Amino acid sequence: MEFRDLKSQYQKYKYEIDSAIQEVLDNANFIGGIDVKLLEKRLAEYVGVKYCITCANGTEAMTLVMMAWDIKERDAVFIPDFTFFSTGEIVSFRGATPVFVDVKRETYNIDTYKLEKAIMKTIEEGKLTPRAIIPVDLFGLPADHYEIARIANKYNLLVLEDGAQGFGGRIHGRMACSFGDAATTSFFPAKPLGCYGDGGAIFTNSDDLAKLISSIKVHGKGSNKYDNVRIGINSRLDTIQAAILNVKLTAFMEHELNDVNVVYKLYNENLCNIVEIPVIPEGYYSSFAQYTIKLKNKEQRDGLQAKLKEYDIPSMIYYVKPMHKQGAFLGIEINEKDLEVSSKLCETVLSLPMHPYMTEAEIMYISNIIIKYIKN
Ligand SMILES: *Cc1c(COP(=O)(O)O)cnc(C)c1O
């Protein structure tokens, strides 16, 4: 059994994907071109924003936004404590300080009450300048973006939606990657919309930001790439990856997003009185990058993972460590007590196989092993 079955997906779309790659090879146009342009247009339309700018990966997508906003030393950027390392890494990479904020136990997303407290505390201490918030749409579920927008407005902060896992999610019909002043996503193969290597994108409605990022991602270009008006980087999405994504985006829209939600419902029906199942708040829709359950304690979680392994069922712990316990961030001042939920989650969560190509039989098989393990 696969944790995320990319092989079945390829088999189903083999003809379309092979042809798309072949066409790029035949044209020998490996950077930019119509595949990238078309993908950017389709992604912007799907998400409902004015601009989509593709780039090399999700981490650089976020870095490009940090560069465009001139996030720098002595700036504070508020991020959830329970997320993938990138979300904090890109802040420290700019010399700024990530301020870790606890998450909500139910949704795994940033706790907006604690977020506001952390902002007020940072202002009071006066050592750092609050500049931005990076909410993460963890496991496919959009963060509480309307409340985050209210807070950002009140304290005059920028918002970058880290939608690396969130592409396809929505709140009352408004799509993930359309919130905040800018949003980013990742096309890493295992993400909701993945390519066959690395890839990423930035979304925004701002003309100025789009223009600036388009320059920074190509060596700070002015009128062309040999006219350089600022220091930038080289961060492009390969044409081959764009061609693959154009096929995969169609599959994603036609059935994959719906299919993971069918898997979620089946899992939930089987497991609702057995373990703590994912909570999708009223009006929210998740793209289920992960289906993550909570166990009673670390012992029960580790025991279940071992049991699943006996039956050749892969499972993952996202995340083993909260951000504030990562070695790279050990110099940053924190108060353990403010980050209790996130620390506890690291001991009790377990992510089960989840992808659009799961069969009902597989879901039953996994569920029954979990039920038997918990009841014993
Ligand atoms: C995967 C991920 C990223 C980084 O994306 P890459 O394309 O791997 O660089 C950033 N944030 C979150 C929450 C992620 O899951």
The ligand as an ORCA input file, in Angstrom:
! r2SCAN-3c Opt
* xyz 0 1
  C       6.011     21.574      1.605
  C       5.814     22.804      2.378
  C       6.550     23.974      2.113
  C       7.709     24.038      1.154
  O       7.483     23.602     -0.131
  P       8.716     23.061     -1.030
  O       8.153     23.066     -2.409
  O       9.034     21.693     -0.540
  O       9.836     23.991     -0.873
  C       6.253     25.117      2.844
  N       5.300     25.118      3.778
  C       4.588     24.017      4.079
  C       3.528     24.086      5.129
  C       4.824     22.818      3.403
  O       4.131     21.720      3.711
*
